[in-house]
Amino acid sequence: MQDKYTFEYAIIRIVPKVEREEFFNVGVILFSKRKKFLGIKYLINEMKLKAFAPEIELNLMNDYLNAWKLVCDGNNSGGAIGKLELSDRFRWLTACRSTIIQSSKTHPGLSNNPEKELKDIFEKYVL
């Protein structure tokens, strides 16, 4: 039996009208310090987006989330935030914001395979 390590995750949401606080889940970001893992998985349901906010372009939302992925991956294209340590990038990505793309509060868990947890949480809360 492999040791289990703590991880934290947050659900990524699209909040088309921030003042109404209505949202739908589009992704997950997961961080495990001990496993040195930071991952993001997202998919925007175009039909939901059109139902919630027909004025918002799918490509624009995908561009924003791709920028989050660049930061998550530590890619130079992720700018100054993308160059930070894993934990700092996770904290920046999951910080409370009042923009159209937000994350839930962070939640803890235990696992020996954070990549599998990311996939499982994504399937449970997004798909």
Sequence and secondary structure as in RCSB ss.txt:
>XXXX:A:sequence
MQDKYTFEYAIIRIVPKVEREEFFNVGVILFSKRKKFLGIKYLINEMKLKAFAPEIELNLMNDYLNAWKLVCDGN
NSGGAIGKLELSDRFRWLTACRSTIIQSSKTHPGLSNNPEKELKDIFEKYVL
>XXXX:A:secstr
    EEEEEEEEEE SSGGGT  EEEEEEEEETTTTEEEEEE   HHHHHHH TTS HHHHHHHHHHHHHHHHT 
GGGHHHHTS HHHHHHHHTS   SSEEE   EEEEES HHHHHHHHHHHHT 
